[in-house]
Each structure stands twice: as C-alpha cells, then as structure tokens.
Amino acid sequence: MQPYDVEQSIVEGRQELNQLFDTIVRNALSMDSYEAESFIFSEIMKVGHAAMKVYFASVGTGQEMSEKTCRRRMEVCIQGKLHCVEEITSLSSAN
C-alpha cells in the first residue's frame, strides 16, 4: 500500500468540500430535501475519507510495529501464554 501524503490528502478533502458546496448552491432549487441530504451524505463521506488519509499519513497505519511493542509482546508470550507462538512466528518472519 502506498503511504498517504498529508498535503495531497488535505487538497483532496478541500476540493471535495468545495465541490459539495458548489453543487448545492447551483442545484438547491432543483433538489428536494431527500436528494440534497443523500448527495451531501455521499460527498461528506469523500471528505471524511480524505481526512482519514491525513490521519493515517500523520500517525501511521498500524502496520508498522515499534521495536518496543514487539519486544513487549514477546515478553508476554514467553511468560507462559502459549497462544502467542503464532504471533512471535509472524513477527519474526516480518523482520
């Protein structure tokens, strides 16, 4: 998966938001409230998607695991929790 770019995602979100308002202003008289609400909801989902891309670009996707977290998980597994063997194996093969 390609990493998200904060600036590009912000631009995308702003474009989607501007498009939303432009469309509502141009078409307000020709839309009933249900059509307007439905359109606004679908467009807000696009803005939200761009916002989540900004979030993940800023904090990471969770796919990366810090060395400290990895060590802690292995320590817990070594303390007698046998169900963690698969997790240790998958962590070892990822590195």
N, C-alpha and C positions, 0 to 999 in steps of 0.2 A: 504494500500500500504506500502510495506517495505521501510524504509528510505534507500537512497543510501549511499554507503560508498565511500569517496573520494579516498582513496588509492586503493581500489579494482577497481574502475572505471578507474583510471589512468592506472593501469596494463592492464585492458581490452583494453583500447584505444591503448596503446603501442603494445600489441600483434596483434591487428587488423592492425596497421600501418606496423609492421614488416612483417606480412603475406602478405600484399599488395605488398611491395617491393620485397619480396622473390619470389612471384608468377610472377611478371612482369619480374624479372631477369631470372628466369627459363624458361619462356614461351614467351619471347619477339619475338623470331624468328618464332614462330608458330602462332602468333596472328596478324590479320590485325589491322589497327588503330581503326576501329569501335569496334571490340571486346575488344581491350585494353581500349578504352575510356569507354565503357559500364562497364567493370569489375572494373576499377578504380573508377568510379562514385559510384557503389554499395558498394565498400569497404570504400570509404570516408564517405558514409552515416553511416556506422557502427562506424567509428572513431568519427564522429560528435555526434552520439548517446551517446557514452561513455563520450565525452566532456560535453554534456548537463547534464548527470548524475553527473559529477563533479560539474557543476554549481549549480544544484539543491541541492546537498548534502551540498554545501557551504552556499547558501543563503536561502534555504527552498523552498518548492513547492508553497507557496502562500495559502495553505490550512489552515495554522496556521494564526490566526489574532491577532495582538498585542492588548493588553487591550486598549492602547491609540487610535488605529484605531477604535476599537469597540465603545468606548465612543464618538468619533468624529462623527461616522455615526449615533449614536442615537441622538446626539445633533442636527444634521442637520434634522433628521426626526421629532423631537419634534418642530422644528421651522416652522411647517406647511406643510411639504411635506408628504401628506397622503400616497403616493405610497410606502413609506418606511416601512409601517406597516408590510408587509410580511418579509422584511429584518430584522426588530427588532425581530419578532417572531422566524425566523430561527436562529438568533444569540443567542437568549435566550435558545432555545432548544438545541443548540450545547454545551452550558456550562452545 
